[in-house]
Amino acid sequence: MDTIKITEKSAEVFNYVKNNGGRVSVEEICEATGRAPRSINANVTDLCKKGLAEREKVEVEGKEKPVTYVCMTEAGAAFTA
């Protein structure tokens, strides 16, 4: 099995999601890390491509756009960054 390598910034996002119940909104990650949504989404894309996380878009009443959640996959739950 190949070792999965992730960047320090992707690890920051990954660990935040893993340590906060495995399902966190991109907005919450931005607030917690002080980083921009664009930066966080780039890391989420990296984690998704590696099978460690998935995006889940949820329509929320009162919100103009769907809220994007980052959810751990089974592989993500077993992975240590």
QUIQUI-V736045 format. One record per run of one state. SS is the DSSP state (alpha for helix, beta for strand, coil for the rest). FROM is the first residue (numbers start at 1). TO is the last residue. If there is no record, write none. Layout:
ss=<SS,SS>
from=<FROM,FROM>
to=<TO,TO>
//
This chain:
ss=<coil,alpha,coil,beta,alpha,coil,alpha,coil,beta,coil,beta,coil,alpha,coil>
from=<1,8,20,23,26,34,37,50,53,59,67,73,74,79>
to=<7,19,22,25,33,36,49,52,58,66,72,73,78,81>
//
